[in-house]
Amino acid sequence: QAPCSKNKGLFSFKEIVMKNYLELCKEVKNNRDFLDVYSHLKGEVKELEAEVANLCAGHGAGEDGITGEAVDVILCALDLISITNPNLSWEELQEVMEKKYNKWKRIYGADKNGQI
């Protein structure tokens, strides 16, 4: 694995994949607007909900399973970010993601004694 972006400006494999997907979203020219993308995102969330319901009911996973449906949600959400903020750079998105991660870690990562 290549060093992460904080080390000599190189990206890890995961970062390259995400960065390339964000760029791909910007290249798609099919006259969709944010409402089209949002509608598609809601559909993907419903498919994820169905997978969760299957799991809760003890049924087997569908074709994509929770992982596949969650990835669909992530990709649609990235597309929504891209279409509503076309000038957002990967580095700016990474900053927002890091802030959100730290917030989640602070709120949900602590045990009963406040330790993370």
FIRORO-150920 format. One record per residue: residue number from 1; residue in three letters; x, y, z of N, C-alpha, C in turn. Coordinates in pm, 1 decimal, decimal comma. Layout:
N
(NUM "Ala" (X Y Z) (X Y Z) (X Y Z))
...
! end
This chain:
116
(1 "Gln" (84,5 -118,2 0,0) (0,0 0,0 0,0) (88,6 123,9 0,0))
(2 "Ala" (51,3 219,0 -81,8) (125,0 344,9 -87,4) (98,0 425,3 39,5))
(3 "Pro" (189,5 511,4 77,4) (166,1 596,4 194,7) (41,5 682,7 175,9))
(4 "Cys" (-22,3 716,6 285,4) (-143,3 799,0 276,0) (-108,2 941,9 236,5))
(5 "Ser" (-210,6 1019,8 211,0) (-191,1 1154,5 157,0) (-112,3 1246,1 250,1))
(6 "Lys" (-109,2 1215,9 377,8) (-36,0 1300,4 471,4) (114,2 1274,5 464,0))
(7 "Asn" (153,4 1167,5 395,5) (294,9 1133,5 382,8) (343,0 1162,7 241,7))
(8 "Lys" (409,7 1271,6 224,5) (472,8 1308,0 97,3) (373,3 1326,0 -17,6))
(9 "Gly" (247,1 1354,5 13,1) (149,8 1384,7 -91,3) (104,0 1266,1 -173,1))
(10 "Leu" (129,0 1142,8 -130,0) (85,5 1025,3 -203,5) (-45,5 975,3 -147,0))
(11 "Phe" (-128,0 914,7 -233,2) (-256,1 861,6 -190,9) (-247,9 711,5 -173,5))
(12 "Ser" (-324,1 658,5 -80,0) (-336,5 514,0 -66,0) (-425,3 462,8 -178,8))
(13 "Phe" (-426,9 333,5 -198,9) (-511,1 273,3 -301,6) (-656,8 312,5 -280,1))
(14 "Lys" (-704,3 307,2 -155,1) (-843,3 342,6 -124,7) (-873,0 486,8 -164,1))
(15 "Glu" (-780,2 576,9 -134,0) (-800,2 717,4 -167,2) (-803,7 738,1 -318,3))
(16 "Ile" (-720,4 665,3 -390,4) (-718,8 677,2 -536,5) (-852,6 633,4 -594,0))
(17 "Val" (-907,7 523,4 -544,5) (-1036,8 474,9 -592,5) (-1145,3 579,0 -567,0))
(18 "Met" (-1151,2 632,3 -445,0) (-1253,4 732,6 -411,3) (-1234,6 859,7 -493,1))
(19 "Lys" (-1111,8 903,9 -506,2) (-1084,0 1025,4 -582,1) (-1124,5 1006,7 -727,6))
(20 "Asn" (-1090,8 890,8 -785,1) (-1127,4 864,7 -923,8) (-1278,2 857,6 -941,0))
(21 "Tyr" (-1350,1 800,6 -845,1) (-1495,1 795,1 -855,2) (-1554,5 935,0 -851,0))
(22 "Leu" (-1503,0 1020,1 -763,2) (-1552,1 1157,7 -756,1) (-1530,1 1228,0 -889,5))
(23 "Glu" (-1415,9 1206,6 -951,2) (-1388,3 1265,4 -1082,7) (-1481,1 1207,2 -1189,2))
(24 "Leu" (-1507,9 1076,9 -1183,6) (-1598,6 1013,6 -1278,9) (-1737,9 1074,6 -1269,1))
(25 "Cys" (-1784,5 1099,3 -1148,3) (-1916,2 1161,4 -1129,5) (-1924,1 1293,6 -1204,9))
(26 "Lys" (-1815,5 1368,4 -1201,7) (-1812,9 1499,3 -1267,6) (-1813,3 1486,1 -1419,8))
(27 "Glu" (-1769,1 1370,4 -1471,0) (-1761,7 1349,8 -1615,4) (-1892,8 1301,3 -1676,3))
(28 "Val" (-1982,7 1247,4 -1593,8) (-2109,6 1195,2 -1645,9) (-2194,9 1312,6 -1692,6))
(29 "Lys" (-2234,5 1307,4 -1817,3) (-2315,2 1414,9 -1876,2) (-2442,8 1352,6 -1933,0))
(30 "Asn" (-2541,4 1331,4 -1849,1) (-2665,7 1271,5 -1896,8) (-2788,1 1355,9 -1860,9))
(31 "Asn" (-2766,1 1483,7 -1843,0) (-2872,2 1580,3 -1814,2) (-2944,1 1553,0 -1682,4))
(32 "Arg" (-2880,8 1477,9 -1591,9) (-2942,7 1456,4 -1462,0) (-2917,3 1578,9 -1375,6))
(33 "Asp" (-3010,4 1602,8 -1285,3) (-2989,2 1710,7 -1188,7) (-2989,3 1649,6 -1048,7))
(34 "Phe" (-2973,6 1734,2 -947,7) (-2959,8 1681,2 -812,5) (-3084,6 1607,5 -766,9))
(35 "Leu" (-3203,1 1647,4 -817,2) (-3324,8 1576,2 -779,0) (-3327,8 1435,5 -838,7))
(36 "Asp" (-3276,6 1420,7 -961,2) (-3266,1 1287,1 -1021,3) (-3173,8 1198,6 -937,8))
(37 "Val" (-3060,0 1253,1 -901,5) (-2962,1 1177,0 -824,6) (-3017,9 1145,9 -685,7))
(38 "Tyr" (-3084,3 1242,4 -624,0) (-3143,3 1222,0 -491,6) (-3251,5 1113,8 -496,2))
(39 "Ser" (-3333,2 1116,6 -599,2) (-3436,7 1014,7 -615,3) (-3373,6 875,8 -626,6))
(40 "His" (-3266,9 866,3 -703,8) (-3196,6 738,8 -719,0) (-3136,2 695,3 -585,3))
(41 "Leu" (-3081,5 789,6 -511,2) (-3025,0 759,9 -379,7) (-3132,0 702,7 -287,3))
(42 "Lys" (-3250,9 763,1 -287,1) (-3359,1 711,9 -202,5) (-3396,0 568,7 -241,3))
(43 "Gly" (-3393,9 539,6 -371,4) (-3420,5 403,4 -416,2) (-3315,5 305,3 -366,8))
(44 "Glu" (-3190,8 348,4 -368,9) (-3083,1 262,1 -319,7) (-3094,5 240,1 -169,4))
(45 "Val" (-3136,5 342,9 -95,7) (-3156,0 328,4 49,1) (-3267,7 227,5 75,5))
(46 "Lys" (-3373,2 231,2 -4,4) (-3482,1 133,9 11,7) (-3432,1 -7,9 -13,7))
(47 "Glu" (-3344,3 -24,8 -112,7) (-3287,4 -157,2 -138,7) (-3201,2 -202,8 -20,8))
(48 "Leu" (-3128,4 -110,6 40,1) (-3049,1 -143,6 158,3) (-3141,6 -181,5 273,7))
(49 "Glu" (-3250,1 -106,8 289,7) (-3347,7 -139,4 395,0) (-3402,4 -280,0 376,5))
(50 "Ala" (-3428,6 -319,1 253,0) (-3479,4 -453,5 225,2) (-3377,1 -559,3 265,4))
(51 "Glu" (-3250,6 -532,7 240,6) (-3146,1 -626,9 280,5) (-3138,9 -639,3 432,8))
(52 "Val" (-3151,1 -527,7 502,5) (-3149,0 -530,1 649,0) (-3269,8 -608,1 700,3))
(53 "Ala" (-3386,6 -584,4 639,8) (-3507,1 -657,8 680,1) (-3489,0 -807,5 658,6))
(54 "Asn" (-3428,0 -846,4 546,8) (-3401,1 -988,3 521,9) (-3311,7 -1046,9 630,8))
(55 "Leu" (-3207,8 -972,5 667,4) (-3115,8 -1018,6 771,4) (-3188,4 -1033,0 905,1))
(56 "Cys" (-3269,4 -934,7 938,9) (-3343,5 -938,6 1065,7) (-3443,1 -1054,5 1069,2))
(57 "Ala" (-3499,0 -1088,0 954,3) (-3596,7 -1196,1 945,8) (-3530,1 -1332,8 934,1))
(58 "Gly" (-3398,1 -1335,5 927,0) (-3326,0 -1461,3 917,5) (-3323,2 -1520,0 777,3))
(59 "His" (-3357,9 -1439,3 678,5) (-3353,5 -1485,1 539,7) (-3212,6 -1464,6 483,9))
(60 "Gly" (-3184,3 -1530,4 375,9) (-3055,3 -1512,1 311,7) (-3044,6 -1376,4 245,3))
(61 "Ala" (-2923,0 -1339,4 215,7) (-2897,1 -1211,3 149,2) (-2945,7 -1216,0 5,6))
(62 "Gly" (-2982,8 -1100,6 -44,3) (-3019,3 -1088,6 -184,9) (-2894,9 -1091,8 -271,6))
(63 "Glu" (-2911,8 -1061,7 -398,6) (-2800,3 -1069,1 -494,6) (-2680,7 -985,0 -451,3))
(64 "Asp" (-2705,2 -862,2 -407,7) (-2596,0 -772,4 -369,9) (-2563,1 -777,5 -221,3))
(65 "Gly" (-2655,0 -823,1 -140,2) (-2632,9 -826,3 3,7) (-2621,1 -686,0 61,3))
(66 "Ile" (-2599,8 -680,1 190,1) (-2587,2 -550,2 256,8) (-2466,8 -474,3 204,1))
(67 "Thr" (-2355,8 -542,4 182,7) (-2235,7 -474,3 134,1) (-2260,1 -408,9 -0,5))
(68 "Gly" (-2317,0 -482,1 -94,1) (-2342,6 -426,9 -226,9) (-2438,7 -310,4 -224,2))
(69 "Glu" (-2545,4 -324,2 -146,2) (-2643,8 -215,7 -138,7) (-2585,7 -93,8 -67,4))
(70 "Ala" (-2505,2 -116,2 36,6) (-2441,7 -3,2 105,7) (-2345,6 69,3 12,3))
(71 "Val" (-2273,5 -5,7 -70,7) (-2183,4 56,8 -167,8) (-2264,9 139,8 -267,7))
(72 "Asp" (-2379,7 88,0 -312,2) (-2465,7 166,4 -401,5) (-2506,0 298,2 -336,8))
(73 "Val" (-2540,5 294,4 -208,1) (-2577,7 416,3 -135,5) (-2459,5 512,6 -131,3))
(74 "Ile" (-2341,6 460,3 -99,7) (-2221,3 544,4 -92,8) (-2193,6 610,6 -227,6))
(75 "Leu" (-2201,0 532,5 -335,0) (-2171,5 587,4 -468,0) (-2274,7 691,7 -509,0))
(76 "Cys" (-2401,4 666,6 -479,0) (-2504,7 766,7 -510,5) (-2484,7 893,3 -427,4))
(77 "Ala" (-2446,9 875,8 -301,2) (-2423,2 992,5 -216,0) (-2305,3 1074,2 -268,1))
(78 "Leu" (-2199,5 1006,6 -312,7) (-2086,2 1078,1 -373,0) (-2129,5 1151,6 -500,1))
(79 "Asp" (-2215,6 1088,8 -578,0) (-2265,6 1153,6 -699,1) (-2346,9 1277,2 -662,6))
(80 "Leu" (-2427,8 1268,4 -557,0) (-2506,4 1383,3 -512,1) (-2414,4 1496,4 -466,5))
(81 "Ile" (-2309,2 1460,7 -393,5) (-2211,2 1561,8 -352,1) (-2150,5 1627,7 -475,1))
(82 "Ser" (-2112,4 1546,2 -572,1) (-2046,4 1596,3 -692,4) (-2136,0 1688,7 -773,5))
(83 "Ile" (-2262,9 1651,4 -787,7) (-2351,8 1729,3 -873,1) (-2397,1 1859,5 -805,9))
(84 "Thr" (-2400,7 1860,6 -670,8) (-2440,9 1982,1 -600,6) (-2323,4 2073,0 -567,0))
(85 "Asn" (-2202,3 2019,1 -577,9) (-2082,7 2097,4 -549,3) (-1972,6 2056,0 -646,5))
(86 "Pro" (-1989,1 2090,4 -775,6) (-1897,6 2040,8 -878,4) (-1752,9 2086,8 -864,4))
(87 "Asn" (-1728,2 2191,1 -789,3) (-1590,9 2239,7 -773,6) (-1521,3 2183,2 -650,3))
(88 "Leu" (-1589,5 2096,8 -576,7) (-1530,6 2036,3 -458,4) (-1415,4 1946,0 -498,2))
(89 "Ser" (-1301,1 1967,3 -437,5) (-1184,8 1883,0 -466,7) (-1186,6 1761,5 -374,6))
(90 "Trp" (-1109,3 1661,1 -414,1) (-1096,2 1542,4 -330,1) (-1041,3 1580,8 -193,0))
(91 "Glu" (-946,5 1670,0 -190,1) (-885,7 1710,4 -64,0) (-988,6 1778,7 26,9))
(92 "Glu" (-1075,9 1861,3 -30,5) (-1180,8 1926,4 49,2) (-1279,4 1823,2 103,4))
(93 "Leu" (-1317,1 1727,4 19,5) (-1407,0 1621,5 63,5) (-1341,8 1540,2 175,1))
(94 "Gln" (-1214,5 1513,7 159,4) (-1141,1 1437,8 260,5) (-1140,5 1511,7 394,7))
(95 "Glu" (-1128,6 1644,6 390,8) (-1132,3 1724,4 513,8) (-1267,4 1710,9 582,5))
(96 "Val" (-1375,6 1719,4 504,4) (-1509,9 1705,5 560,3) (-1527,2 1565,5 619,8))
(97 "Met" (-1480,8 1465,2 546,8) (-1492,2 1327,6 595,1) (-1415,3 1309,0 725,9))
(98 "Glu" (-1298,9 1368,8 735,3) (-1219,3 1356,6 856,8) (-1289,2 1423,1 975,0))
(99 "Lys" (-1349,6 1541,6 952,0) (-1423,8 1609,7 1058,7) (-1541,5 1524,1 1104,4))
(100 "Lys" (-1613,3 1467,1 1008,0) (-1728,1 1381,8 1041,5) (-1682,7 1256,3 1116,0))
(101 "Tyr" (-1573,8 1196,6 1070,9) (-1519,8 1078,4 1138,0) (-1486,1 1111,5 1283,1))
(102 "Asn" (-1418,6 1222,9 1304,8) (-1380,6 1261,4 1440,9) (-1502,9 1287,9 1527,6))
(103 "Lys" (-1607,7 1346,9 1468,7) (-1732,3 1370,4 1542,4) (-1794,4 1237,1 1581,6))
(104 "Trp" (-1803,6 1144,1 1487,7) (-1860,4 1012,0 1516,4) (-1778,4 942,2 1624,5))
(105 "Lys" (-1648,3 951,0 1611,4) (-1559,8 886,7 1708,7) (-1582,3 946,3 1847,4))
(106 "Arg" (-1595,6 1078,5 1853,3) (-1616,0 1147,2 1980,6) (-1751,0 1109,4 2042,0))
(107 "Ile" (-1855,6 1105,1 1960,0) (-1990,0 1080,1 2011,3) (-2016,9 931,6 2034,5))
(108 "Tyr" (-1980,5 849,2 1937,7) (-2018,7 708,7 1943,0) (-1904,6 614,9 1980,4))
(109 "Gly" (-1783,1 665,4 1984,2) (-1669,3 578,3 2006,5) (-1630,4 560,6 2151,7))
(110 "Ala" (-1688,1 637,2 2241,5) (-1647,4 629,4 2380,5) (-1724,7 518,5 2453,4))
(111 "Asp" (-1655,2 453,8 2545,5) (-1722,4 354,2 2628,6) (-1788,0 424,6 2748,5))
(112 "Lys" (-1838,2 347,9 2843,3) (-1908,9 403,9 2958,7) (-1820,9 496,1 3042,5))
(113 "Asn" (-1690,0 477,2 3034,0) (-1596,8 559,9 3110,5) (-1541,9 677,1 3030,7))
(114 "Gly" (-1596,7 697,2 2909,6) (-1551,4 807,7 2826,1) (-1425,0 779,5 2748,2))
(115 "Gln" (-1378,9 653,9 2752,6) (-1256,5 616,1 2679,9) (-1290,4 573,9 2538,3))
(116 "Ile" (-1207,6 614,9 2443,0) (-1227,8 577,4 2302,6) (-1148,3 453,8 2273,3))
! end
